[in-house]
Amino acid sequence: MNIEVGKFYANDSKRIDKALITNVFLVHPNNTDTPNFQVRVSVVTLINKVPKNNFYCHMNPDHLKRMATEEVIKLFEEQWNVYFTHQ
């Protein structure tokens, strides 16, 4: 998959208790400390579609498994808005 800056991607997994974990990624332009084999992303982790945490990191693009759906993009944006409102 061709990874593009400004686009949303996601991956999914299930915990042992069958909870659905969805990581939603927004790709940012790389900066000087981003390794050549990684991309810079902001991430929101959803557990059963409930936001649990958000953070920035560098990630191997192979972890960005699919394009994010409009539903999870909305949850991502809401979570980041809450985070920045409370800073």
C-alpha positions in Angstrom: 0.0 0.0 0.0 1.3 3.5 -0.8 1.3 5.5 2.4 0.5 9.2 1.9 1.0 12.2 4.3 -2.3 13.5 5.6 -4.2 10.3 5.1 -5.8 8.1 7.8 -5.0 4.4 8.1 -5.9 1.6 10.6 -5.1 -1.8 11.8 -7.2 -4.2 13.9 -6.7 -7.0 16.3 -8.6 -8.9 19.0 -7.6 -9.3 22.6 -7.9 -12.6 24.4 -11.2 -11.4 25.9 -12.4 -10.8 22.3 -12.4 -7.0 22.6 -11.7 -5.3 19.2 -8.6 -3.1 19.2 -8.4 -0.6 16.3 -5.4 1.7 16.0 -6.1 4.7 13.8 -3.1 6.5 12.3 -2.8 10.0 10.7 0.4 10.2 8.7 2.5 13.4 9.2 5.5 14.6 7.2 8.7 13.0 8.4 11.1 15.2 10.4 14.9 15.0 10.9 14.7 12.4 13.6 12.4 10.0 11.7 14.3 6.9 10.6 14.3 6.3 6.8 12.3 3.1 7.1 9.5 4.6 9.3 6.7 7.2 9.0 5.7 9.7 11.6 2.1 9.3 12.8 -0.3 10.3 15.5 -2.3 7.4 16.8 -5.6 6.9 18.6 -6.3 3.4 20.1 -9.9 2.4 20.2 -11.1 -0.6 22.2 -14.6 -1.7 21.0 -14.8 1.8 19.3 -14.1 3.6 22.6 -11.0 5.9 22.5 -8.4 4.8 25.1 -5.3 6.8 24.3 -3.5 8.9 21.8 0.1 9.6 21.0 2.7 10.4 18.4 5.3 8.0 17.2 7.5 6.7 14.4 6.1 3.5 12.9 7.0 0.9 10.3 4.5 1.6 7.4 3.8 -2.2 7.2 1.7 -1.7 10.4 -0.7 0.6 8.5 -2.9 -2.3 7.1 -5.9 -0.5 5.6 -7.5 2.8 4.9 -9.4 4.1 7.9 -13.2 4.2 7.7 -15.1 7.5 8.1 -16.4 6.2 11.4 -13.0 5.7 13.0 -11.7 8.9 11.5 -14.5 10.8 13.3 -13.6 9.1 16.6 -9.9 9.9 16.0 -10.7 13.6 15.5 -13.0 13.8 18.5 -10.3 12.2 20.7 -7.6 14.7 19.5 -10.0 17.6 20.0 -10.6 16.5 23.6 -6.9 16.1 24.2 -6.0 19.5 22.9 -8.9 21.2 24.7 -7.6 19.9 28.1 -4.0 20.9 27.6 
